[in-house]
């Protein structure tokens, strides 16, 4: 041994294997959408964007090797397989490769493969190859029987209409008019698509005047803030009337309405007409839109997670009571400190990102991410809220379906 593949019959194998040696163990395969654990306890939703995360454990490598993963997916155990390769690259370290849990909480440390849209049913996923980026043979997989079996279920779409509410601030001379920028609509739309347990978001948007009896200031700054309560009641009523007219004119009665109010003049705190204890898509909500009021959120709009919270109320989600928030006595939120999971459940949040909006794919550890129904920083969805919204949308889908014909 030792001559590096000058003999053509030795092929690629000898060049590579003499250079690196070693094998790789598939330490885990996790099929993720918005939040997941290794047991796949969070249901997977057909037609929702899905990523297979491959975790690896190199063994006996003589140097670091940059690799991609190829997976084989099939809807039956013996059926035809489809091969898909990871877009990203991971370096297999010859020493001190990150442990499984360190890989799970960092999307750059797993080999990530986005699946084509999935139908309802079973999917078998197997890691087929670990492929060096440089020329050379595959790194042998020490556990080729690494198949996982997951199941995709149906979920209805979430139907919403987002109404930008334009107002006039008469305090400057001349008066100024404000409405939410397109960016806030775009980020809200994207966030709900990423974080909600839905097959699709049926979205429409419009901007209308907020009404002549609503103008800044929106708050008197007092504890109970009667000014804000009065104005919020007016705006919510207006939104209910807009919704009712639209439904009378033929819009799907399952459509949820949400009013967006730009924060240029003043911050209009969010509110829903109720926490909908029973399915009720007539429940409407309003909330603020702006760029930089929350320092932890740097994507250019907080209207996204803020809207997810207010829509959550229209779907029956309650305040868990964390980060200067009163706990709703009926809340059954299970995780400490409002986090998206706990160590026992072992879920990691997963934001698939949105390349159109420049949002990267991110893994979100439960140790520092909180449910969007709290008032905490670094918001995402917990399994608890995910399940709650899933169940509610199923009920609404059936109970409020428009009469045929
Ligand atoms: Zn709330």
Boltz pocket constraint, residues with backbone or C-beta under 6 A from the ligand:
constraints:
  - pocket:
      binder: B
      contacts: [[A, 309], [A, 313], [A, 319], [A, 373]]
      max_distance: 6.0
